[in-house]
């Protein structure tokens, strides 16, 4: 019981910050989750800890991982409001899966490589090598989570929900990128 009060205080503080400073809160949350996912991926792989991918995932989360989805979900709600649109969930899901996810996946793969210090050419090479397998995995594994997110999660908490899912996704993505780098010797 004694642990519940600090946890409730943390949740209350998070929700208050989410209400008062939504973009900043989502950006910081995404930074923390991306950093933790990259670190966890290295630990699970049994490798020595490399700082460049950890910083890349953290920086990406801080700049784009919270902000871009925030504006995307806000736009989706305006385009397909529950009360006036026919089949709003289907429309939201199709927009997210067929347009947003492919664009965001390409952008994230390229940005992560650049944040690690790779050249434009090396980042494009990695993007072309990983894009289709990563996008297919995204469609295969994250579609159900997007259905849950769009159908049951309040709009204010959608980025948080996907950040929680994103912890596992960051581990997967970090693993894919590491394996591709090891194969190519980049």
C-alpha positions as a printed NumPy array, in Angstrom:
array([[  0.   ,   0.   ,   0.   ],
       [  2.795,   2.422,   0.801],
       [  4.061,   2.241,  -2.774],
       [  0.7  ,   3.205,  -4.259],
       [  0.812,   6.819,  -3.052],
       [  4.107,   7.686,  -4.833],
       [  2.884,   5.941,  -7.976],
       [ -0.417,   7.818,  -7.889],
       [  1.462,  11.084,  -7.324],
       [  3.678,  10.314, -10.323],
       [  0.654,   9.504, -12.517],
       [ -1.141,  12.659, -11.355],
       [  1.941,  14.772, -12.04 ],
       [  2.346,  13.215, -15.491],
       [ -1.299,  13.812, -16.397],
       [ -1.116,  17.39 , -15.142],
       [  1.989,  18.039, -17.245],
       [  0.361,  16.32 , -20.198],
       [ -2.589,  18.7  , -19.878],
       [ -0.534,  21.851, -19.269],
       [  2.426,  21.123, -21.573],
       [  1.349,  18.34 , -23.963],
       [  4.102,  18.641, -26.576],
       [  6.942,  19.024, -24.095],
       [  5.652,  16.129, -21.982],
       [  5.201,  13.842, -24.991],
       [  8.655,  14.761, -26.334],
       [ 10.374,  14.023, -23.028],
       [  8.431,  10.777, -22.585],
       [  9.375,   9.672, -26.1  ],
       [ 13.01 ,  10.552, -25.407],
       [ 13.056,   8.453, -22.24 ],
       [ 11.303,   5.491, -23.878],
       [ 13.533,   5.558, -26.988],
       [ 16.679,   5.777, -24.885],
       [ 15.531,   2.945, -22.633],
       [ 14.553,   0.799, -25.638],
       [ 17.944,   1.251, -27.283],
       [ 19.769,   0.52 , -24.034],
       [ 17.602,  -2.541, -23.341],
       [ 18.249,  -3.824, -26.855],
       [ 21.997,  -3.701, -26.289],
       [ 21.719,  -5.363, -22.884],
       [ 19.474,  -8.152, -24.22 ],
       [ 21.892,  -8.712, -27.124],
       [ 24.707,  -9.119, -24.585],
       [ 26.79 ,  -6.425, -26.201],
       [ 28.906,  -3.743, -24.631],
       [ 26.944,  -0.536, -24.279],
       [ 27.421,   1.918, -27.154],
       [ 26.405,   5.469, -26.484],
       [ 25.793,   6.608, -30.093],
       [ 22.606,   4.569, -30.709],
       [ 21.293,   5.377, -27.234],
       [ 21.754,   9.091, -27.849],
       [ 20.325,   8.78 , -31.383],
       [ 17.118,   7.147, -30.113],
       [ 16.836,   9.68 , -27.292],
       [ 17.432,  12.663, -29.557],
       [ 14.989,  11.313, -32.147],
       [ 12.341,  10.811, -29.458],
       [ 12.873,  14.287, -28.053],
       [ 12.652,  16.044, -31.415],
       [ 10.215,  13.892, -33.383],
       [  8.911,  10.86 , -31.464],
       [  6.499,  12.842, -29.324],
       [  5.827,  15.907, -31.439],
       [  5.054,  14.424, -34.845],
       [  2.561,  11.827, -33.517],
       [  0.972,  14.527, -31.323],
       [  0.137,  16.605, -34.386],
       [ -0.8  ,  13.537, -36.432],
       [ -3.362,  12.294, -33.887],
       [ -4.701,  15.824, -33.464],
       [ -5.18 ,  16.103, -37.248],
       [ -6.792,  12.664, -37.473],
       [ -9.362,  13.659, -34.849],
       [-10.217,  16.814, -36.796],
       [-10.481,  14.947, -40.113],
       [-12.567,  12.052, -38.793],
       [-14.484,  13.067, -35.679],
       [-16.319,  10.185, -34.027],
       [-19.725,  11.819, -34.082],
       [-19.87 ,  12.97 , -37.708],
       [-17.747,  10.61 , -39.813],
       [-18.878,   7.305, -41.286],
       [-16.534,   4.52 , -40.211],
       [-14.138,   6.899, -38.409],
       [-11.985,   4.107, -36.933],
       [-11.442,   2.5  , -40.337],
       [-10.538,   5.849, -41.896],
       [ -8.147,   6.749, -39.077],
       [ -6.52 ,   3.334, -39.23 ],
       [ -6.09 ,   3.402, -43.   ],
       [ -4.567,   6.876, -42.867],
       [ -2.185,   5.849, -40.1  ],
       [ -1.18 ,   2.479, -41.576],
       [ -0.931,   3.425, -45.272],
       [  0.401,   6.991, -45.139],
       [  1.719,   7.971, -41.713],
       [  3.486,   4.706, -40.784],
       [  5.426,   4.352, -44.077],
       [  6.528,   8.009, -44.032],
       [  7.417,   7.978, -40.341],
       [  9.311,   4.694, -40.69 ],
       [ 11.473,   6.048, -43.507],
       [ 12.054,   9.289, -41.643],
       [ 12.989,   7.517, -38.414],
       [ 15.431,   5.102, -40.066],
       [ 17.193,   7.935, -41.87 ],
       [ 17.181,  10.285, -38.861],
       [ 18.502,   7.666, -36.451],
       [ 21.418,   6.941, -38.767],
       [ 22.203,  10.64 , -39.104],
       [ 21.96 ,  11.188, -35.342],
       [ 24.499,   8.397, -34.917],
       [ 26.889,  10.422, -37.063],
       [ 26.554,   8.483, -40.303],
       [ 26.923,  10.326, -43.574],
       [ 23.946,  11.049, -45.81 ],
       [ 25.07 ,   8.282, -48.148],
       [ 25.489,   5.72 , -45.338],
       [ 22.102,   6.722, -43.861],
       [ 20.4  ,   6.235, -47.238],
       [ 22.131,   2.888, -47.701],
       [ 20.864,   1.736, -44.314],
       [ 17.387,   3.121, -45.071],
       [ 17.156,   1.207, -48.351],
       [ 18.404,  -2.004, -46.718],
       [ 15.989,  -1.865, -43.787],
       [ 12.913,  -0.001, -44.976],
       [ 10.781,  -2.815, -46.414],
       [ 11.503,  -5.434, -43.713],
       [ 10.923,  -2.878, -40.95 ],
       [  7.748,  -1.51 , -42.552],
       [  6.381,  -5.034, -43.039],
       [  7.133,  -5.821, -39.392],
       [  5.46 ,  -2.548, -38.397],
       [  2.318,  -3.458, -40.315],
       [  2.361,  -7.014, -38.988],
       [  3.033,  -6.313, -35.307],
       [  1.804,  -2.784, -34.643],
       [ -1.534,  -2.756, -36.483],
       [ -3.392,  -4.375, -33.592],
       [ -1.908,  -1.824, -31.185],
       [ -3.005,   1.001, -33.486],
       [ -6.541,  -0.41 , -33.574],
       [ -6.574,  -0.45 , -29.77 ],
       [ -5.034,   3.023, -29.675],
       [ -7.495,   4.608, -32.094],
       [-10.567,   2.766, -30.792],
       [-10.121,   2.831, -27.015],
       [ -7.4  ,   5.268, -25.934],
       [ -8.388,   8.905, -25.356],
       [ -6.65 ,  11.223, -27.876],
       [ -4.617,  12.917, -25.141],
       [ -3.032,   9.557, -24.175],
       [ -2.445,   8.084, -27.644],
       [  1.186,   9.139, -27.906],
       [  1.854,   7.729, -24.414],
       [  0.195,   4.431, -25.33 ],
       [  2.271,   4.137, -28.488],
       [  5.389,   5.144, -26.533],
       [  4.786,   2.193, -24.218],
       [  4.367,  -0.074, -27.246],
       [  7.304,   1.788, -28.771],
       [  9.649,   0.527, -26.058],
       [  9.452,  -2.928, -27.626],
       [  9.512,  -1.419, -31.105],
       [ 12.667,   0.565, -30.256],
       [ 14.302,  -2.678, -29.132],
       [ 13.274,  -4.363, -32.395],
       [ 14.422,  -1.431, -34.531],
       [ 17.737,  -1.116, -32.69 ],
       [ 18.313,  -4.842, -33.152],
       [ 17.544,  -4.699, -36.895],
       [ 19.812,  -1.688, -37.392],
       [ 22.634,  -3.31 , -35.392],
       [ 22.433,  -6.549, -37.385],
       [ 22.388,  -4.651, -40.684],
       [ 25.416,  -2.579, -39.623],
       [ 27.296,  -5.706, -38.6  ],
       [ 26.581,  -7.36 , -41.962],
       [ 27.702,  -4.332, -43.95 ],
       [ 30.59 ,  -3.402, -41.66 ],
       [ 29.356,   0.236, -41.389]])
